[in-house]
Amino acid sequence: MNASTPSRTTRTVSWTAQIVGAAILGMAAVPKLVGAPETIALFETLGAGAYGRLTLGALEAMAVVLLLVPRTAAIGGLLTAGILTGAVLAHLTILGVVYNGDPSLFILALVGLAAGLTVAWVRRNRIPMLNQLLRTAEAPHAAS
């Protein structure tokens, strides 16, 4: 196995995180896109309305597809992490950790955030700009 071929463990970790992230976002996207009453109420609480709900649902659906395609999984991981960072912040600032008597939305946001970050990190070599930044940071500095 050469240096650019990920180990079996690395592939397993990545695929597990990809599937977990896709499942969480998939379960979150559908109610937003079909206009389930609980998501309408949640987005009214956030002050984001129908456009915010539908936009976020579409972004979540896009992230699901990106996560499940190996070539785009790293970008899907970044998108997942971005979406779920917003969800965690919304819970911490507006909704509360326990929303409507249930902490599961907050817990799922944390698990999905961890999954997205894991995918992005494990597959970071697929993100050209990030890969370049990491190589620059790791390069030895020239003596002055």
Order of alpha helices (4+ residues) and beta strands (2+ residues): alpha-alpha-alpha-alpha-alpha-alpha
